Amino acid sequence: MRDRIEDLAHAFTRFPGIGPRQAKRFVYHLLSAPPQERARLADLVLNLSNDIRQCGLCMRFAQTNSENLCMYCADTHRDDSVLMIVEKDQDVAAVERANTYKGRYFVLGGVLTLSGKGTIRERELVRIVELRAASGLSEIVLALSATSEGEHTADRVRQILTPLRGPMTLTELGRGLSTGAELEYADSTTLSEALRNRKET
């Protein structure tokens, strides 16, 4: 007989940052929760892909309109002259919480490690930068984590963008983010300072 508790706990350990003990806590919490709560959670997971799509411009996962654009890319009041490149979807949410930046985004979808592991959306980045350049793009902000992986990824992004830059300015977040910090976990004040103090790279 299969052990459903172990099966579900094992499934939870595949989530980022979740170890075996925390996974078991999730399972026992669900067992003690009312059946309707478990049913709602199951419905949310089951229908996630029905409601969420990958935005055709920034590449983040979100609810999109009929043109396959998220609310930030569809917003005509945002600044088309600035494009911020981030590692993951959660970084966009962190920057928006700071309520300082009003430009466009591009999500790389990961980082590159020094050992050669990891992938980023290189072809999509080239496509979007070329598209944005035709709409008046003048600055690209590298908003990657202040980690060795983030710096390595930033080097690769600079390499990709060099033939496309032309008159565009390439900047990176300024002091405020401490070494080893991930953008996702930075507080709003720190992010605001880093944005205000960004420097050309």
Sequence and secondary structure as in RCSB ss.txt:
>XXXX:A:sequence
MRDRIEDLAHAFTRFPGIGPRQAKRFVYHLLSAPPQERARLADLVLNLSNDIRQCGLCMRFAQTNSENLCMYCAD
THRDDSVLMIVEKDQDVAAVERANTYKGRYFVLGGVLTLSGKGTIRERELVRIVELRAASGLSEIVLALSATSEG
EHTADRVRQILTPLRGPMTLTELGRGLSTGAELEYADSTTLSEALRNRKET
>XXXX:A:secstr
   HHHHHHHHHTTSTT  HHHHHHHHHHHHHS HHHHHHHHHHHHTHHHH EE TTT  EE   TTS  HHHH 
TTSEEEEEEEESSHHHHHHHHHHT   EEEEE  S   TTS     HHHHHHHHHHHHTTT  EEEE   SSHHH
HHHHHHHHHHHGGG TT EEEE  TTS TT  GGG  HHHHHHHHHT EE 
